[in-house]
């Protein structure tokens, strides 16, 4: 079982997290930057300006994002390869009106074809 993800560790330690709802026009580079490298080796926000902090003090993306949610963890479920966190929303904001980027859209239109 591989669950040595830094984000998971931080959420378990603090009991809170933010979620940014990405838009269909999000560039692959943003997804690569935040989802395909570890925070153990790089500060993901060191040279990335389009973000803000919510009332809980955590960062959320503001560019290519149509909403953000701040949550307090209420339950966690071990799914073997992943940990699922169920949170109560403590703050939310509408940031844009673009269509949200679904997993299907990512695979169809954003993910590089090999």
C-alpha positions, 0 to 999 in steps of 0.5 A: 500500500503506497500512501506516502503523499505529503498532501495526505500527511498535511491534511491528516495532521491539520484536519483541513484542506482547500479544493480549487475547482479547475476550469476547462481552459486550465493549461496542462502545465498547471496540472503537471506543476501541482499534481505531478511533482512532490512538495517534498522536493519543491515549494509549489507556490514559490514562483506561482503568483495566482493564488490567495489564502482562505480564512483557514489560512490555506492557499487556493488557486485563483487562475483557471479556477471557477470555485474554491472550497475550504473544508474541515475533515469530518471523516477519512476512509482508507481506500488502499492506494488512496485516502478519501477525506470527507469534509464539511465546507467552512468557506466557499467562493465563486471565482468564475463562470467557465465550465469545470474541468472534468476527468473526461475533459482532461483526458480528451483535451488537455493531457498530452497525447503520446 
